[in-house]
Amino acid sequence: MHERERHRIILSAVQEKSVVTIQDISELTEASEATIRRDIAALHVQGKIRRVRGGAEAVHPPQLGNLAGRPFRVSESVNIDKKRSIARAAVDLCDQGDAIIINGGTTTFQMVHFMAAHRMQVMTNSFAIAEHLVKHSKNTVTVPGGVIYREQSLILSPFDNDAIRNFYARRFFIGAQGVGPLGIMESDAQIIQSEQKLMHQADELVVMVDSSKFHRRSSLILCPLDRVSTIITDDGVPEDSVRMIEDAGIKLVIASTISQVKEDSSSVA
């Protein structure tokens, strides 16, 4: 990742979270901690952030009350080739006329780029996904009522009598903070509440995660593995994770990152 892109991610992170650690940014950018220290020092000299022990903070701290987890803008460009490949494989599971649910997230968001030619019934709690599909596709889009969380681009409803209970789908596509033997993990109780409500409205649960998510853990479990029908990931998935998925009786779809990179390169050319 280029220096300019790392700096953009650091600036976005501190604006959304107020204080971020060197380790957090290192994981986001896949750069060494030494590199991140130099980036923080440079941005500190430019007056764009404040260097603090072990990390950085915003010059003008944001308002509190955000959801836990990385903001949409911060995560959007991380592992983008893997996310695109996974998203293409997810859309390949869909047929014309299907009713599907797509949860908000940066991996699920990539599905919109392959849905322009489809005509499906789509329920989503993602403001970004809904906006893109309305502008660039013929899919019918339904969103639940609720509050828009700008940082995660999510629409979350505290009410039971919203549009969700009247929508029935063949598949529910979600991302996740982590996948492990105990199940699918998320970082925020409000997000879990929303996802569990959506899960009741679909026959199949399709989890879309890049291979890095098999190394991550969270304190909150969305659902056990036996609730999952399919996991779509990239070709960097660890062998022990493949065995875990197969032992759980879950269908595994491995999307090739190489083919996606070639496609992106040819489109640029």
Secondary structure in CASP SS format (residue, H / E / C, confidence):
PFRMAT SS
TARGET T0000
AUTHOR 0000-0000-0000
METHOD secondary structure of the structure
MODEL  1
M C 1.00
H C 1.00
E H 1.00
R H 1.00
E H 1.00
R H 1.00
H H 1.00
R H 1.00
I H 1.00
I H 1.00
L H 1.00
S H 1.00
A H 1.00
V H 1.00
Q H 1.00
E H 1.00
K H 1.00
S C 1.00
V E 1.00
V E 1.00
T E 1.00
I H 1.00
Q H 1.00
D H 1.00
I H 1.00
S H 1.00
E H 1.00
L H 1.00
T H 1.00
E C 1.00
A C 1.00
S C 1.00
E H 1.00
A H 1.00
T H 1.00
I H 1.00
R H 1.00
R H 1.00
D H 1.00
I H 1.00
A H 1.00
A H 1.00
L H 1.00
H H 1.00
V H 1.00
Q C 1.00
G C 1.00
K C 1.00
I E 1.00
R E 1.00
R E 1.00
V E 1.00
R C 1.00
G C 1.00
G E 1.00
A E 1.00
E E 1.00
A E 1.00
V C 1.00
H C 1.00
P C 1.00
P C 1.00
Q C 1.00
L C 1.00
G C 1.00
N C 1.00
L C 1.00
A C 1.00
G C 1.00
R C 1.00
P C 1.00
F H 1.00
R H 1.00
V H 1.00
S H 1.00
E C 1.00
S C 1.00
V C 1.00
N C 1.00
I H 1.00
D H 1.00
K H 1.00
K H 1.00
R H 1.00
S H 1.00
I H 1.00
A H 1.00
R H 1.00
A H 1.00
A H 1.00
V H 1.00
D H 1.00
L C 1.00
C C 1.00
D C 1.00
Q C 1.00
G C 1.00
D C 1.00
A E 1.00
I E 1.00
I E 1.00
I E 1.00
N C 1.00
G C 1.00
G C 1.00
T H 1.00
T H 1.00
T H 1.00
F H 1.00
Q H 1.00
M H 1.00
V H 1.00
H H 1.00
F H 1.00
M C 1.00
A C 1.00
A C 1.00
H C 1.00
R C 1.00
M C 1.00
Q E 1.00
V E 1.00
M E 1.00
T E 1.00
N C 1.00
S E 1.00
F H 1.00
A H 1.00
I H 1.00
A H 1.00
E H 1.00
H H 1.00
L H 1.00
V H 1.00
K H 1.00
H H 1.00
S C 1.00
K C 1.00
N C 1.00
T E 1.00
V E 1.00
T E 1.00
V C 1.00
P C 1.00
G C 1.00
G C 1.00
V E 1.00
I E 1.00
Y E 1.00
R C 1.00
E C 1.00
Q C 1.00
S C 1.00
L E 1.00
I E 1.00
L E 1.00
S C 1.00
P C 1.00
F C 1.00
D C 1.00
N C 1.00
D C 1.00
A H 1.00
I H 1.00
R H 1.00
N H 1.00
F C 1.00
Y C 1.00
A E 1.00
R E 1.00
R E 1.00
F E 1.00
F E 1.00
I E 1.00
G C 1.00
A C 1.00
Q C 1.00
G E 1.00
V E 1.00
G E 1.00
P C 1.00
L C 1.00
G E 1.00
I E 1.00
M E 1.00
E E 1.00
S C 1.00
D C 1.00
A H 1.00
Q H 1.00
I H 1.00
I H 1.00
Q H 1.00
S H 1.00
E H 1.00
Q H 1.00
K H 1.00
L H 1.00
M H 1.00
H C 1.00
Q C 1.00
A E 1.00
D E 1.00
E E 1.00
L E 1.00
V E 1.00
V E 1.00
M E 1.00
V C 1.00
D C 1.00
S H 1.00
S H 1.00
K H 1.00
F H 1.00
H H 1.00
R C 1.00
R C 1.00
S C 1.00
S C 1.00
L E 1.00
I E 1.00
L E 1.00
C E 1.00
P C 1.00
L H 1.00
D H 1.00
R H 1.00
V C 1.00
S C 1.00
T E 1.00
I E 1.00
I E 1.00
T E 1.00
D E 1.00
D C 1.00
G C 1.00
V C 1.00
P C 1.00
E H 1.00
D H 1.00
S H 1.00
V H 1.00
R H 1.00
M H 1.00
I H 1.00
E H 1.00
D H 1.00
A C 1.00
G C 1.00
I C 1.00
K E 1.00
L E 1.00
V E 1.00
I E 1.00
A E 1.00
S C 1.00
T H 1.00
I H 1.00
S H 1.00
Q H 1.00
V H 1.00
K H 1.00
E H 1.00
D H 1.00
S H 1.00
S H 1.00
S H 1.00
V H 1.00
A C 1.00
END
